[in-house]
Every structure is written in C-alpha cells, then in structure tokens.
C-alpha cells in the first residue's frame, strides 16, 4: 500500500488485546467501566484499562477508550471524573458521540485527545469541520458514506483532522447503529450498550386475512435473516479507501473471539505491508466466522443486507493456542477437539499458509495422547514448524 495508515483493532479483554497487538494492529480500542456501547462482558475495569495502556505503550502502539453511548443528566458530573481518570492512566484518546459528553470532557480535560464516534453520524464535511472546531482530533465516519463522499469530505476539512472509517466486520441495519428494535422487543437499549441483536433472529410472515397462516422467510435451511446485515469486507479495494483520504482503518468486533481478532488483523496487516497477495489475504478472512461479505456503501449503493443462507460462514476452526516451548517441544492449550493425524495450519504474524500433521502428542505428565477433547487441556506436541507463544493452530472445516 502506498500510504502509511493506522490499522485499528478491537479488544474485548486482555487476551484479545494481546492478539491484536501481536498480529499487527497499530492501535486498539476497548470499552472501560462507563458509557461504552457493548455488553458488560467486554468492559475493562479502570485497573484493567491501566494495564492495557501499559502493555500497548510498551509495544509502541496506541490505546483508545470508547465513551460513546448517549449520556443521561445524572452521568455528566461522573463523566468529568472518569475523563480525568482516563487521562491519568495515559490513554491516547477517548471515542465520544454525545455532544454533552464532548463538551464535558473537553472542559474537564482539554488535553485529552477526542475522537468523534461513528454513532454521531458524521457524514458530511460541514459536520466534520464543526467537530474539529469543538476540539476533536479525529472523526469516525458514518458507515453510509461512499468513497467519493469520503474523498470530498477529506478535501473540505482541515488536514490535521484525522479521518477514520470501518473496513471490516458486522454492520447494523439501522443508520450508524441507532436502533430501537432491541429496546422495543426486549427492553435492552442498543444506544446504551445493551443490544440483544433481534435483527439476527429468524422471522416469519403472517397473512392479515385472519387465516392464521404463517410463512417462513427463507431461501434454504439457514434462513434469510431479513433484518440481519452482511459483514463488511474492504480488503479487495483497500487501496481505494486509503486514496480517499482515510488515515485510520477500523476493524469491528470487540465481542468477537481472540481467534477472530488475530485472523482478521493478520490478514489486513499483511495486505497493508505488501507481504501477501490479495488472494491469500481474502482466504485468511474466510477462515474467521463471518456472514456473507459485502462492500457496504463504499460504491454508492447500500449493499449491506440482508444476509442469505447460513447464519455464519467459517473455513477454519480454532484448535489451540501456543503457550511456549519446553525441551524442544511446544506447549499448547486446546480450544476445540482434535487428534493425532489431523493437519493443522499455523496462524502467525511471521508466516502465512504453513501447515503440519500432528504425529506426536503428550499429556503434561508425559503420557501419549491420541485425542484432545477437553476444553483448555494442556498438551505437548512435536512440530516441524517454528512456533512462538501467541501463535494459533487451526484446522480446515470439511463441509
């Protein structure tokens, strides 16, 4: 790729943070204990945010904290204290959408870098200029913009204002994620970080003539998912996104697995660095769980849904995490069932496309093992490939 841009990855916990950093992210975003738009299961305590900042900065990377849900009156005083705490932890920026939150944070901690969230629906240059005037260092564009619109916005905004956009991951059928469906159906507000994802449900049609007839909405056994969007994938035209003026390329997925984070970040890192051909990078993206891929709005038409066929597609299964080396053998932690005779692929930032057959596997007590069925079982294997702690072993799924 011609220009140096930031590759920004999600982290739902410390394991995912470590995967993002090891597999090539330049920066990581996560949610802290307050006003983050994801479930509590992927929120970091303040102490964990501090540890994340230390780890990120030790590798020369940047850490951003999401504070991007809509803010209630009672939360404004607490938000100012929270911003001061994040400054003291030395996070590199906060991601904010609510105007009141922007004003509160800038007033309390004017030196804290501020990024305007995609939830703010910034889709024109006038809005981007205004956010810059309010003190924003970066705007994260709404996902509804085409490449031409991004280029125009870039041309009509101050050059010091950074432009970030999503390039990969789940999309929402609502405008920039502003959805009331979850709150309406389940009492869980998507705009307060508690979406129950009812758009992912299967639905049926019923006739209004009182006959009580119901008809499934489906194309095959997997269903059509009429409200469920396809997943964004900008890999085939990543150069065009960069040429439009985007300075930070964002991967969605704070609730995704460490394997997903490692796979997707690794693919985009190799593509950006020119160390792997497009075809191999595309194949890598197919190895992680995803819905049908789409180019979204980048080419001017809303090509983001609905998703047809099976709910999720995945070419490979996460088999084991590599923990380290002892006495010429590798210690691994099982994540899915496998046995001797299986061919496993190596997912590593140092290589692509390598595989080996498991021929020699021992328990930690030194007993021969033919089958590894137990979750997080520790095992010792011989391997002809060079493995490192943090590498991942996976197996092709035979359909």
C-alpha positions as CSV (number, residue, x, y, z in Angstrom):
1,X,0.0,0.0,0.0
2,X,1.2,3.5,-0.9
3,X,0.4,5.4,2.3
4,X,1.1,4.8,5.9
5,X,-2.2,4.4,7.7
6,X,-3.2,3.2,11.1
7,X,-4.7,-0.3,11.5
8,X,-7.1,-0.1,14.4
9,X,-8.3,-3.3,16.1
10,X,-10.9,-4.2,18.7
11,X,-10.3,-5.7,22.2
12,X,-12.9,-7.2,24.4
13,X,-10.5,-8.5,27.0
14,X,-6.8,-8.8,27.7
15,X,-6.4,-11.9,25.5
16,X,-8.0,-10.2,22.6
17,X,-5.8,-7.1,23.2
18,X,-2.7,-9.2,23.2
19,X,-3.8,-10.9,19.9
20,X,-4.5,-7.5,18.3
21,X,-1.1,-6.2,19.2
22,X,0.8,-9.3,18.3
23,X,-0.8,-9.7,14.9
24,X,-0.1,-6.2,13.7
25,X,-2.6,-3.6,15.0
26,X,-1.1,-0.1,15.3
27,X,-3.8,0.9,17.8
28,X,-6.5,-0.9,19.8
29,X,-9.9,0.3,21.1
30,X,-11.7,-1.0,24.1
31,X,-14.5,-0.2,26.5
32,X,-14.0,0.9,30.1
33,X,-16.4,0.8,33.0
34,X,-18.6,3.7,31.9
35,X,-20.7,4.6,28.8
36,X,-19.3,2.0,26.4
37,X,-21.5,0.7,23.7
38,X,-21.0,-3.0,24.3
39,X,-22.2,-5.5,26.9
40,X,-20.5,-5.6,30.3
41,X,-18.8,-8.9,29.4
42,X,-16.4,-6.9,27.2
43,X,-15.8,-4.0,29.5
44,X,-12.5,-3.3,31.2
45,X,-12.2,-2.0,34.8
46,X,-10.1,1.1,35.3
47,X,-7.3,-1.1,36.6
48,X,-7.5,-3.2,33.5
49,X,-7.5,-0.1,31.3
50,X,-4.3,0.9,33.1
51,X,-2.7,-2.5,32.4
52,X,-3.9,-2.3,28.8
53,X,-2.4,1.1,28.4
54,X,1.0,-0.1,29.8
55,X,1.0,-3.1,27.5
56,X,0.0,-1.2,24.4
57,X,2.5,1.6,25.0
58,X,5.3,-0.9,25.7
59,X,4.8,-2.2,22.2
60,X,4.8,1.3,20.7
61,X,1.1,1.2,19.9
62,X,-1.9,3.4,20.9
63,X,-5.0,2.8,23.1
64,X,-8.4,4.4,22.6
65,X,-11.3,4.0,25.1
66,X,-14.9,4.1,24.0
67,X,-17.2,6.5,25.9
68,X,-19.7,6.7,23.1
69,X,-23.2,5.8,24.5
70,X,-25.7,8.6,24.9
71,X,-25.3,10.3,28.3
72,X,-28.1,11.0,30.9
73,X,-28.2,14.1,33.1
74,X,-27.1,12.2,36.2
75,X,-24.0,10.9,34.4
76,X,-22.5,14.3,33.4
77,X,-20.7,15.0,36.8
78,X,-19.4,11.4,36.9
79,X,-18.2,11.7,33.3
80,X,-15.8,14.6,34.1
81,X,-14.2,12.5,36.9
82,X,-14.0,9.5,34.5
83,X,-12.2,11.6,31.9
84,X,-9.7,12.7,34.4
85,X,-9.1,9.1,35.4
86,X,-8.5,8.1,31.8
87,X,-6.1,11.0,31.4
88,X,-4.1,9.9,34.4
89,X,-4.0,6.3,33.0
90,X,-2.5,7.9,29.9
91,X,-4.9,6.5,27.3
92,X,-4.2,8.1,23.9
93,X,-7.8,9.1,23.1
94,X,-11.4,8.7,24.0
95,X,-14.2,7.9,21.5
96,X,-17.3,10.0,22.1
97,X,-20.6,10.6,20.3
98,X,-22.8,12.6,22.6
99,X,-22.5,16.4,22.3
100,X,-22.8,16.9,26.0
101,X,-20.1,14.3,26.6
102,X,-17.8,16.1,24.1
103,X,-18.3,19.4,25.9
104,X,-17.9,17.9,29.4
105,X,-14.7,16.0,28.5
106,X,-13.2,19.0,26.8
107,X,-14.0,21.2,29.7
108,X,-12.7,18.8,32.3
109,X,-9.6,17.6,30.5
110,X,-8.9,19.8,27.5
111,X,-5.6,17.9,26.7
112,X,-7.3,14.5,26.3
113,X,-7.4,13.6,22.6
114,X,-11.0,13.2,21.4
115,X,-12.3,11.1,18.6
116,X,-15.9,11.5,17.4
117,X,-17.7,8.1,17.2
118,X,-19.5,6.7,14.2
119,X,-22.6,6.9,16.5
120,X,-22.5,10.7,15.9
121,X,-23.4,10.0,12.3
122,X,-20.8,12.3,10.8
123,X,-21.5,12.0,7.0
124,X,-20.6,15.5,5.7
125,X,-17.7,17.9,5.7
126,X,-19.6,20.7,7.5
127,X,-20.2,18.4,10.5
128,X,-16.6,17.2,10.4
129,X,-15.4,20.8,10.4
130,X,-17.6,21.7,13.4
131,X,-16.4,18.7,15.4
132,X,-12.8,19.9,14.6
133,X,-13.7,23.4,15.9
134,X,-15.0,21.8,19.1
135,X,-11.6,20.2,19.7
136,X,-11.9,16.8,18.0
137,X,-8.7,15.3,16.7
138,X,-10.5,12.7,14.6
139,X,-13.9,11.9,13.2
140,X,-15.0,8.3,12.7
141,X,-17.2,8.5,9.7
142,X,-20.7,7.0,9.4
143,X,-20.7,3.8,7.5
144,X,-23.2,5.1,5.0
145,X,-20.6,7.1,3.0
146,X,-19.3,6.2,-0.4
147,X,-15.6,6.5,-1.4
148,X,-16.4,9.7,-3.4
149,X,-18.2,11.2,-0.4
150,X,-15.2,10.4,1.8
151,X,-12.8,12.0,-0.6
152,X,-14.9,15.2,-0.8
153,X,-15.1,15.3,3.0
154,X,-11.4,14.9,3.2
155,X,-10.8,17.7,0.7
156,X,-13.0,20.2,2.5
157,X,-11.8,19.6,6.1
158,X,-8.6,20.8,7.8
159,X,-5.7,18.4,7.0
160,X,-4.8,18.0,10.7
161,X,-8.3,16.4,11.3
162,X,-7.9,12.7,11.1
163,X,-10.4,10.5,9.2
164,X,-11.3,7.0,10.4
165,X,-13.7,4.6,8.9
166,X,-14.7,1.0,9.3
167,X,-13.3,-1.5,6.9
168,X,-14.3,-4.9,8.3
169,X,-16.9,-6.6,10.4
170,X,-20.6,-6.6,11.4
171,X,-22.9,-3.9,10.2
172,X,-26.2,-2.7,11.5
173,X,-29.4,-2.5,9.5
174,X,-30.1,0.8,11.3
175,X,-28.5,4.2,10.4
176,X,-25.0,4.1,12.0
177,X,-26.3,1.7,14.7
178,X,-29.0,3.9,16.0
179,X,-31.6,1.2,16.6
180,X,-34.6,0.9,18.9
181,X,-35.6,-2.6,18.0
182,X,-33.8,-4.2,20.9
183,X,-35.3,-1.8,23.4
184,X,-38.7,-2.2,21.9
185,X,-38.7,-6.0,21.9
186,X,-36.5,-6.9,24.9
187,X,-36.2,-3.8,27.0
188,X,-32.4,-3.6,26.2
189,X,-31.2,-0.4,24.6
190,X,-28.7,-0.6,21.8
191,X,-27.9,3.1,22.4
192,X,-26.8,2.3,25.9
193,X,-24.6,-0.7,25.0
194,X,-27.1,-3.5,25.7
195,X,-28.3,-4.6,22.2
196,X,-29.8,-8.1,22.2
197,X,-29.4,-8.3,18.4
198,X,-33.0,-9.1,17.4
199,X,-32.0,-8.3,13.8
200,X,-30.2,-11.7,14.0
201,X,-33.4,-13.6,14.7
202,X,-35.3,-15.7,12.1
203,X,-38.7,-14.3,11.3
204,X,-41.9,-15.5,9.6
205,X,-44.6,-13.7,7.6
206,X,-48.3,-13.9,8.6
207,X,-51.3,-13.2,6.5
208,X,-53.6,-10.4,7.7
209,X,-56.8,-12.1,6.5
210,X,-57.4,-13.9,9.8
211,X,-56.5,-17.3,8.4
212,X,-53.6,-17.8,10.8
213,X,-51.3,-18.9,8.0
214,X,-47.6,-18.3,8.7
215,X,-44.8,-18.5,6.1
216,X,-41.2,-18.8,6.8
217,X,-38.9,-16.2,5.2
218,X,-36.1,-18.4,4.0
219,X,-34.0,-19.5,1.0
220,X,-32.6,-22.6,2.5
221,X,-32.2,-24.4,5.8
222,X,-30.3,-21.5,7.2
223,X,-33.0,-18.9,6.6
224,X,-32.7,-15.4,5.0
225,X,-32.4,-13.2,8.1
226,X,-34.4,-10.3,6.6
227,X,-33.1,-7.8,9.1
228,X,-29.6,-9.1,9.5
229,X,-26.9,-7.3,7.6
230,X,-24.0,-8.9,5.8
231,X,-20.4,-8.3,7.1
232,X,-18.3,-5.5,5.7
233,X,-15.1,-6.5,3.9
234,X,-13.0,-3.8,2.2
235,X,-10.0,-6.0,1.5
236,X,-10.4,-6.1,-2.3
237,X,-10.4,-2.2,-2.5
238,X,-8.4,-1.2,0.5
239,X,-6.1,1.0,-1.7
240,X,-9.2,3.0,-2.8
241,X,-10.2,3.6,0.9
242,X,-6.7,4.9,1.6
243,X,-6.6,7.0,-1.5
244,X,-9.9,8.6,-0.5
245,X,-8.0,10.1,2.5
246,X,-8.7,7.7,5.3
247,X,-5.9,7.7,7.9
248,X,-7.2,5.0,10.3
249,X,-8.7,1.7,9.1
250,X,-11.0,0.2,11.8
251,X,-12.0,-3.4,12.3
252,X,-15.2,-4.1,14.2
253,X,-15.5,-6.8,16.8
254,X,-15.0,-6.2,20.5
255,X,-17.3,-9.1,21.2
256,X,-15.5,-11.4,18.8
257,X,-13.1,-14.2,19.8
258,X,-9.3,-13.8,20.1
259,X,-9.0,-16.1,17.1
260,X,-11.2,-13.8,15.1
261,X,-9.2,-10.7,16.1
262,X,-5.9,-12.5,15.3
263,X,-7.1,-13.7,11.9
264,X,-8.6,-10.5,10.6
265,X,-5.8,-8.2,11.9
266,X,-3.2,-10.6,10.5
267,X,-4.8,-10.5,7.0
268,X,-5.1,-6.7,6.8
269,X,-1.6,-6.3,8.3
270,X,-0.1,-8.5,5.5
271,X,-2.1,-6.7,2.9
272,X,-1.1,-3.2,4.1
273,X,2.6,-4.3,4.3
274,X,2.5,-5.9,0.9
275,X,3.8,-9.2,2.3
276,X,1.0,-11.4,0.9
277,X,-1.1,-11.4,-2.2
278,X,-4.7,-10.3,-2.2
279,X,-6.0,-13.8,-2.8
280,X,-4.2,-15.2,0.3
281,X,-5.4,-12.3,2.4
282,X,-9.0,-12.9,1.3
283,X,-8.7,-16.6,2.1
284,X,-7.5,-15.6,5.6
285,X,-10.6,-13.5,6.1
286,X,-12.7,-16.6,5.2
287,X,-11.1,-18.5,8.0
288,X,-12.8,-16.5,10.7
289,X,-16.5,-16.7,11.5
290,X,-18.5,-14.2,9.3
291,X,-21.7,-13.6,7.5
292,X,-21.7,-13.1,3.7
293,X,-19.4,-10.3,2.8
294,X,-20.4,-7.0,1.3
295,X,-18.7,-3.8,0.1
296,X,-21.3,-1.8,2.2
297,X,-21.9,1.7,1.0
298,X,-18.4,2.4,-0.4
299,X,-19.5,2.3,-4.0
300,X,-22.7,4.4,-3.6
301,X,-25.3,1.7,-3.2
302,X,-26.5,0.1,0.1
303,X,-25.1,-3.3,-0.5
304,X,-25.1,-4.4,3.1
305,X,-28.0,-6.9,3.5
306,X,-30.0,-8.9,4.1
307,X,-27.8,-11.9,4.7
308,X,-29.0,-15.0,2.9
309,X,-28.1,-18.6,3.6
310,X,-26.5,-19.9,6.8
311,X,-26.1,-17.5,9.7
312,X,-22.3,-17.7,9.8
313,X,-19.6,-19.0,7.5
314,X,-16.2,-20.2,8.5
315,X,-13.4,-22.1,6.7
316,X,-11.3,-22.9,9.8
317,X,-11.7,-23.8,13.4
318,X,-9.6,-22.5,16.3
319,X,-7.9,-25.6,17.6
320,X,-5.2,-24.5,20.1
321,X,-3.2,-21.6,21.4
322,X,0.6,-21.9,21.5
323,X,1.9,-21.1,25.0
324,X,5.6,-21.7,24.6
325,X,8.4,-24.1,24.1
326,X,9.9,-26.7,26.6
327,X,12.8,-29.1,25.8
328,X,12.3,-28.9,22.1
329,X,8.5,-29.4,22.2
330,X,5.7,-26.9,22.2
331,X,3.1,-26.4,24.9
332,X,-0.4,-25.8,23.6
333,X,-3.8,-25.1,25.1
334,X,-6.7,-26.9,23.4
335,X,-9.7,-24.8,22.2
336,X,-11.5,-27.4,20.1
337,X,-11.3,-31.2,19.7
338,X,-8.5,-32.6,17.6
339,X,-6.5,-35.8,17.4
340,X,-3.2,-37.2,16.0
341,X,-3.3,-37.4,12.3
342,X,-5.1,-34.1,11.9
343,X,-3.5,-31.5,9.7
344,X,-3.3,-28.1,11.5
345,X,-2.5,-24.7,10.0
346,X,-0.3,-22.2,11.7
347,X,-1.7,-18.7,12.2
348,X,1.3,-16.5,12.9
349,X,2.3,-12.9,12.1
350,X,5.6,-14.3,10.8
351,X,4.2,-16.6,8.1
352,X,1.1,-17.5,6.1
353,X,-0.1,-20.7,4.6
354,X,2.1,-23.2,6.6
355,X,0.6,-26.5,8.0
356,X,1.7,-29.8,9.5
357,X,0.3,-33.1,10.6
358,X,0.0,-33.8,14.3
359,X,2.0,-37.0,14.8
360,X,3.4,-36.8,18.4
361,X,1.3,-35.5,21.3
362,X,1.8,-36.0,25.0
363,X,-0.1,-35.0,28.2
364,X,1.7,-32.7,30.6
365,X,2.6,-35.9,32.6
366,X,4.4,-37.3,29.5
367,X,1.8,-39.9,28.5
368,X,1.0,-40.4,24.8
369,X,-2.3,-38.8,23.7
370,X,-4.2,-39.6,20.6
371,X,-7.3,-37.4,21.2
372,X,-7.7,-34.0,22.9
373,X,-11.4,-33.5,23.8
374,X,-11.1,-31.4,27.0
375,X,-11.5,-27.6,26.9
376,X,-8.3,-25.8,27.6
377,X,-6.4,-29.1,28.0
378,X,-2.6,-28.5,28.2
379,X,-0.6,-30.7,25.8
380,X,2.9,-31.1,24.5
381,X,3.4,-31.6,20.7
382,X,6.3,-32.0,18.4
383,X,6.1,-29.8,15.3
384,X,8.4,-29.3,12.3
385,X,7.4,-25.6,12.1
386,X,8.8,-22.8,14.2
387,X,6.1,-21.9,16.7
388,X,6.1,-19.0,19.1
389,X,4.0,-18.1,22.2
390,X,0.9,-16.3,20.9
391,X,0.6,-18.3,17.7
392,X,-2.6,-20.1,16.9
393,X,-3.3,-23.5,15.5
394,X,-6.4,-24.1,13.4
395,X,-8.0,-26.8,11.3
396,X,-9.8,-26.6,8.0
397,X,-13.5,-27.3,8.2
398,X,-14.6,-30.1,5.8
399,X,-18.1,-29.3,4.5
